[in-house]
């Protein structure tokens, strides 16, 4: 697949549908703003260096936050959200790397960066597998074949199932294996579990041990039982508790916020053109979640129109992009997706 699916040969305006004319106008205005910004800020020309700098900043920030918690300087309730903020940067970097926006001609450095951002977000499938299903997402967004969005809850109507899918990627897949097998040609449980090894495997094993242990310790006294607490178990749980605060809980917070926002800002069903794939989703009550997914609901739709912009540049062009998108009919804050299973409904005249 081409890095930018919107790079298509010119066609006469008369031969274009209204949607295609609107799409091209939106793309042109976003590109014009990008050119203006690149001229105004020459540092934007150093894309590889910026990518490495952001990676080092996010990795250092996450390690420092965890270390300060370990040393007793930061409480868990501050360390977890702080680490989640840095982890959200690594997610945006991974997305850029999937589109080969850094070190396009140096695969060693590119793959090394992808490995680092995967380690920082161990509850995800490996980025090389995700590259495949993300390119598929751009081709078939809004349909049952969009495996990437279906895995995070897009189109799920039952609110309890959807909450589980958004909160726990592994259980969310396991409870929907039959549905995904029936509707999606690309879905393969064994393949996904393989792409989760070893980091996501270790992540979920540690998370479930943590939850099970503390559930037993909490509920045993309520039923008059004495929970087993040998020294080796207590010592092992001290390590597990540390890993949960430093790595697991921040990524639980980050991924839940991202999954919530992305699953509701993408449409599912009734989609036939790029204009119908996404909306700008930025109501006031989602700002706490936007904080932990780098303003995803406000800017990700821009990416569907212009694919090959790094995430920080997408934030910079957002003002001009939103004006163009609003003018040409992209929807803003369509909260019907919260009750309709994301179906795109045409506006009645």
C-alpha positions as a printed NumPy array, in Angstrom:
array([[  0.   ,   0.   ,   0.   ],
       [  1.198,   3.503,  -0.729],
       [  2.2  ,   5.606,   2.253],
       [ -0.421,   8.165,   1.289],
       [ -3.636,   6.681,  -0.127],
       [ -4.848,  10.19 ,  -1.014],
       [ -2.022,  10.723,  -3.523],
       [ -4.049,   9.991,  -6.641],
       [ -3.687,  11.24 , -10.225],
       [ -5.473,  14.495, -11.036],
       [ -8.921,  14.188, -12.543],
       [-11.133,  16.828, -14.062],
       [-13.547,  18.368, -11.56 ],
       [-16.509,  17.406, -13.723],
       [-15.639,  13.726, -13.426],
       [-15.412,  13.81 ,  -9.644],
       [-18.228,  13.078,  -7.237],
       [-19.144,  15.745,  -4.696],
       [-17.432,  13.736,  -1.95 ],
       [-14.248,  13.425,  -3.98 ],
       [-14.222,  17.142,  -4.693],
       [-14.627,  17.858,  -0.983],
       [-11.886,  15.383,  -0.095],
       [ -9.433,  16.962,  -2.526],
       [-10.22 ,  20.43 ,  -1.226],
       [ -9.661,  19.345,   2.378],
       [ -6.376,  17.66 ,   1.455],
       [ -5.229,  20.751,  -0.47 ],
       [ -5.937,  23.059,   2.479],
       [ -4.197,  20.77 ,   4.959],
       [ -1.184,  20.521,   2.656],
       [ -1.082,  24.292,   2.215],
       [ -0.986,  24.777,   5.981],
       [  1.764,  22.182,   6.266],
       [  3.863,  24.027,   3.669],
       [  3.327,  27.307,   5.525],
       [  4.394,  25.793,   8.842],
       [  7.456,  24.076,   7.399],
       [  8.603,  27.387,   5.94 ],
       [  7.932,  29.231,   9.183],
       [  9.641,  26.649,  11.408],
       [ 12.736,  25.207,   9.675],
       [ 13.207,  22.706,  12.507],
       [ 10.282,  20.74 ,  11.037],
       [ 12.569,  19.739,   8.167],
       [ 14.617,  17.647,  10.627],
       [ 11.997,  14.936,  10.948],
       [ 14.337,  12.078,  11.866],
       [ 16.017,  14.096,  14.599],
       [ 12.663,  15.182,  15.997],
       [ 11.476,  11.581,  16.083],
       [ 14.553,  10.453,  18.013],
       [ 14.301,  13.416,  20.389],
       [ 10.661,  12.662,  21.172],
       [ 11.482,   8.983,  21.688],
       [ 14.31 ,   9.835,  24.112],
       [ 12.107,  12.327,  25.954],
       [  9.202,   9.888,  26.35 ],
       [ 11.455,   6.988,  27.387],
       [ 13.408,   9.123,  29.856],
       [ 10.189,  10.578,  31.279],
       [  8.621,   7.181,  31.804],
       [ 11.785,   5.726,  33.39 ],
       [ 12.224,   8.771,  35.636],
       [  8.604,   8.683,  36.756],
       [  8.929,   5.003,  37.657],
       [ 12.239,   5.565,  39.423],
       [ 10.831,   8.418,  41.513],
       [  7.975,   6.163,  42.56 ],
       [ 10.421,   3.391,  43.467],
       [ 12.447,   5.828,  45.575],
       [  9.313,   7.042,  47.343],
       [  9.447,  10.55 ,  45.893],
       [  6.287,  10.238,  43.768],
       [  3.104,   8.537,  45.022],
       [  1.462,   6.002,  42.742],
       [ -1.465,   8.316,  42.014],
       [  0.959,  10.799,  40.418],
       [  3.447,   8.38 ,  38.892],
       [  0.801,   6.387,  36.992],
       [ -0.798,   9.29 ,  35.057],
       [  2.603,  10.897,  34.454],
       [  3.964,   7.684,  32.944],
       [  0.753,   7.315,  30.927],
       [  1.368,  10.732,  29.352],
       [  4.855,   9.716,  28.238],
       [  3.548,   6.344,  27.005],
       [  0.977,   8.173,  24.882],
       [  3.85 ,   9.914,  23.101],
       [  5.37 ,   6.524,  22.322],
       [  2.067,   5.395,  20.804],
       [  2.063,   8.374,  18.444],
       [  5.66 ,   7.598,  17.504],
       [  4.735,   4.   ,  16.742],
       [  1.937,   5.19 ,  14.487],
       [  4.372,   7.445,  12.618],
       [  6.872,   4.576,  12.348],
       [  4.176,   2.31 ,  10.951],
       [  3.882,   4.832,   8.113],
       [  7.697,   4.957,   7.872],
       [  7.903,   8.678,   8.663],
       [ 11.3  ,   8.384,  10.373],
       [ 14.464,   6.87 ,   8.913],
       [ 12.717,   5.617,   5.814],
       [ 16.082,   4.672,   4.295],
       [ 17.571,   3.194,   7.465],
       [ 15.563,   0.139,   8.446],
       [ 17.876,  -0.734,  11.358],
       [ 17.195,   2.539,  13.196],
       [ 13.532,   2.441,  12.243],
       [ 13.112,  -1.087,  13.602],
       [ 15.067,  -0.22 ,  16.747],
       [ 12.7  ,   2.671,  17.414],
       [  9.723,   0.384,  16.85 ],
       [ 11.113,  -2.105,  19.347],
       [ 11.604,   0.599,  22.001],
       [  8.071,   1.978,  21.658],
       [  6.681,  -1.557,  21.837],
       [  8.553,  -2.178,  25.112],
       [  7.137,   1.081,  26.472],
       [  3.609,  -0.125,  25.6  ],
       [  3.735,  -3.852,  26.327],
       [ -0.037,  -4.377,  26.218],
       [ -0.036,  -4.048,  22.416],
       [  0.642,  -6.398,  19.547],
       [  4.006,  -5.956,  17.903],
       [  4.219,  -2.924,  15.604],
       [  5.3  ,  -4.919,  12.546],
       [  2.078,  -6.936,  12.679],
       [  0.112,  -3.795,  13.439],
       [  1.575,  -2.131,  10.327],
       [ -0.189,  -4.751,   8.241],
       [ -3.61 ,  -4.354,   9.867],
       [ -3.244,  -0.557,  10.056],
       [ -2.751,  -0.299,   6.316],
       [ -5.804,  -2.523,   5.984],
       [ -7.633,  -0.069,   8.259],
       [ -7.019,   2.747,   5.79 ],
       [ -8.351,   0.652,   2.914],
       [-11.51 ,  -0.702,   4.554],
       [-12.249,   1.708,   7.408],
       [-15.847,   1.552,   8.561],
       [-16.482,  -2.013,   7.374],
       [-16.387,  -5.416,   9.123],
       [-13.   ,  -6.047,   7.494],
       [-11.382,  -3.227,   9.499],
       [ -9.725,  -5.586,  11.971],
       [ -7.745,  -2.922,  13.814],
       [-10.797,  -0.913,  14.857],
       [-12.982,  -3.957,  15.479],
       [-10.396,  -5.211,  17.996],
       [-10.748,  -2.052,  20.099],
       [-14.559,  -1.897,  20.163],
       [-15.629,  -0.039,  17.04 ],
       [-19.125,  -1.171,  16.068],
       [-19.809,  -3.11 ,  19.288],
       [-23.346,  -2.222,  20.397],
       [-23.584,  -3.939,  23.798],
       [-22.173,  -1.394,  26.298],
       [-20.82 ,  -4.011,  28.72 ],
       [-19.044,  -5.943,  25.983],
       [-17.701,  -2.698,  24.589],
       [-16.384,  -1.633,  27.998],
       [-14.591,  -4.964,  28.368],
       [-13.089,  -4.708,  24.877],
       [-11.815,  -1.192,  25.524],
       [-10.42 ,  -2.029,  28.969],
       [ -8.846,  -5.439,  28.348],
       [ -7.535,  -6.178,  24.891],
       [ -7.017,  -9.896,  25.53 ],
       [-10.374, -10.7  ,  27.141],
       [-12.053,  -8.43 ,  24.624],
       [-10.761, -10.645,  21.818],
       [-11.476, -13.931,  23.576],
       [-15.15 , -13.131,  24.272],
       [-15.667, -12.157,  20.621],
       [-13.718, -14.891,  18.839],
       [-16.818, -16.335,  17.142],
       [-18.035, -12.939,  15.938],
       [-14.62 , -11.914,  14.63 ],
       [-14.091, -15.282,  12.931],
       [-17.445, -14.998,  11.204],
       [-17.16 , -11.428,   9.967],
       [-13.471, -10.746,   9.358],
       [-11.353, -12.606,   6.819],
       [ -8.131, -11.242,   8.337],
       [ -8.819, -12.33 ,  11.911],
       [ -6.665, -15.203,  13.172],
       [ -6.516, -15.751,  16.941],
       [ -3.286, -17.752,  16.831],
       [ -1.65 , -15.07 ,  14.682],
       [ -2.707, -12.305,  17.085],
       [ -1.489, -14.235,  20.131],
       [  1.803, -14.806,  18.345],
       [  2.087, -11.084,  17.602],
       [  1.498, -10.424,  21.322],
       [  4.507, -12.489,  22.423],
       [  6.501, -11.814,  24.526],
       [  5.62 ,  -8.377,  25.885],
       [  1.819,  -8.465,  25.838],
       [  1.92 , -12.044,  27.125],
       [  3.994, -10.949,  30.119],
       [  1.878,  -7.827,  30.578],
       [ -1.42 ,  -9.681,  30.867],
       [  0.024, -12.514,  32.966],
       [  1.409, -10.   ,  35.458],
       [ -1.807,  -7.948,  35.439],
       [ -4.031, -10.959,  36.104],
       [ -1.742, -12.195,  38.919],
       [ -1.913,  -8.727,  40.484],
       [ -5.713,  -8.591,  40.252],
       [ -6.192, -12.152,  41.522],
       [ -3.835, -11.736,  44.479],
       [ -5.377,  -8.498,  45.689],
       [ -8.895,  -9.845,  45.186],
       [ -8.078, -12.832,  47.404],
       [ -6.473, -10.584,  50.039],
       [ -9.503,  -8.274,  49.982],
       [-12.334, -10.802,  50.057],
       [-10.877, -13.617,  52.186],
       [-11.474, -11.812,  55.509],
       [-15.047, -11.076,  54.438],
       [-15.825, -14.785,  54.302],
       [-13.815, -15.635,  57.396],
       [-10.904, -17.241,  55.527],
       [ -7.23 , -16.693,  56.185],
       [ -5.471, -15.934,  52.903],
       [ -2.168, -17.747,  52.38 ],
       [  0.682, -15.285,  52.571],
       [  4.041, -17.086,  52.647],
       [  7.196, -14.978,  52.585],
       [  8.107, -15.942,  49.005],
       [  4.673, -14.867,  47.781],
       [  4.831, -11.533,  49.587],
       [  8.285, -10.828,  48.182],
       [  7.187, -11.767,  44.688],
       [  4.12 ,  -9.543,  44.958],
       [  6.306,  -6.598,  45.945],
       [  7.967,  -6.914,  42.544],
       [  4.609,  -7.361,  40.796],
       [  3.189,  -4.29 ,  42.551],
       [  6.17 ,  -2.226,  41.41 ],
       [  5.815,  -3.379,  37.796],
       [  2.101,  -2.606,  37.866],
       [  2.636,   0.993,  38.994],
       [  5.609,   1.652,  36.715],
       [  4.448,  -0.028,  33.485],
       [  1.112,  -1.833,  33.604],
       [ -1.261,   0.68 ,  35.199],
       [  0.012,   3.591,  33.051],
       [ -0.588,   1.558,  29.915],
       [ -3.982,   0.395,  31.149],
       [ -4.958,   4.064,  31.574],
       [ -3.401,   5.094,  28.254],
       [ -4.929,   2.286,  26.205],
       [ -8.395,   2.587,  27.763],
       [ -8.518,   6.304,  26.959],
       [ -7.244,   5.713,  23.417],
       [ -9.609,   2.805,  22.775],
       [-12.571,   4.774,  24.087],
       [-11.866,   7.794,  21.896],
       [-10.868,   5.944,  18.725],
       [-13.737,   3.478,  18.87 ],
       [-16.319,   6.267,  19.025],
       [-14.745,   8.691,  16.534],
       [-14.577,   6.093,  13.748],
       [-17.81 ,   5.13 ,  12.007],
       [-18.838,   1.537,  11.35 ],
       [-21.53 ,   0.61 ,   8.856],
       [-23.09 ,   2.945,   6.308],
       [-19.593,   4.049,   5.257],
       [-18.863,   4.359,   1.544],
       [-16.335,   7.203,   1.226],
       [-13.454,   8.742,   3.142],
       [-15.766,  11.581,   4.202],
       [-17.773,   9.055,   6.233],
       [-14.955,   7.167,   7.952],
       [-14.281,   9.521,  10.852],
       [-15.468,  12.57 ,  12.708],
       [-13.83 ,  15.229,  14.878],
       [-14.719,  14.116,  18.403],
       [-13.807,  16.709,  21.023],
       [-16.683,  17.404,  23.436],
       [-15.618,  18.999,  26.718],
       [-16.22 ,  15.868,  28.781],
       [-13.667,  13.86 ,  26.786],
       [-10.741,  16.172,  27.539],
       [ -9.44 ,  14.014,  30.428],
       [ -9.263,  11.069,  28.001],
       [ -7.824,  13.199,  25.198],
       [ -4.989,  14.06 ,  27.572],
       [ -3.818,  10.437,  27.666],
       [ -4.12 ,   9.787,  23.92 ],
       [ -2.519,  12.999,  22.666],
       [ -5.726,  14.732,  21.556],
       [ -6.563,  11.786,  19.307],
       [-10.27 ,  12.524,  18.896],
       [ -9.541,  16.015,  17.635],
       [ -6.74 ,  15.194,  15.197],
       [ -6.923,  11.587,  14.009],
       [ -9.466,  12.366,  11.287],
       [ -6.844,  14.659,   9.733],
       [ -4.613,  11.596,   9.358],
       [ -7.261,   9.854,   7.254],
       [ -7.06 ,  12.694,   4.737],
       [ -3.284,  13.255,   4.835],
       [ -1.499,  10.129,   5.983],
       [  2.164,  11.064,   5.89 ],
       [  2.309,  13.818,   8.496],
       [  4.065,  13.19 ,  11.822],
       [  1.782,  13.471,  14.817],
       [  3.197,  16.765,  16.115],
       [  2.666,  18.411,  12.728],
       [ -0.894,  17.084,  12.678],
       [ -1.478,  18.965,  15.945],
       [ -0.03 ,  22.122,  14.399],
       [ -2.25 ,  22.042,  11.283],
       [ -5.374,  21.178,  13.277],
       [ -6.842,  24.703,  13.273],
       [ -6.729,  25.071,   9.486],
       [ -7.674,  21.434,   8.966],
       [-10.76 ,  21.734,  11.166],
       [-11.942,  24.838,   9.33 ],
       [-11.638,  23.041,   5.996],
       [-13.256,  19.871,   7.283],
       [-16.184,  21.72 ,   8.831],
       [-16.711,  23.725,   5.631],
       [-16.763,  20.597,   3.481],
       [-19.02 ,  18.44 ,   5.616],
       [-16.921,  16.341,   8.017],
       [-18.92 ,  15.856,  11.193],
       [-17.994,  17.298,  14.57 ],
       [-19.021,  15.835,  17.936],
       [-21.549,  13.396,  16.541],
       [-22.495,  11.721,  19.831],
       [-24.894,   9.337,  18.097],
       [-21.958,   6.923,  17.801],
       [-22.282,   6.301,  21.559],
       [-25.677,   4.635,  21.092],
       [-25.745,   3.481,  17.459],
       [-22.779,   1.121,  17.397],
       [-20.953,   3.796,  15.364],
       [-23.261,   3.571,  12.374],
       [-22.98 ,   6.446,   9.919],
       [-26.469,   7.84 ,   9.351],
       [-27.005,  10.333,   6.535],
       [-28.293,  13.711,   7.674],
       [-31.928,  14.132,   6.72 ],
       [-32.596,  17.221,   4.579]])
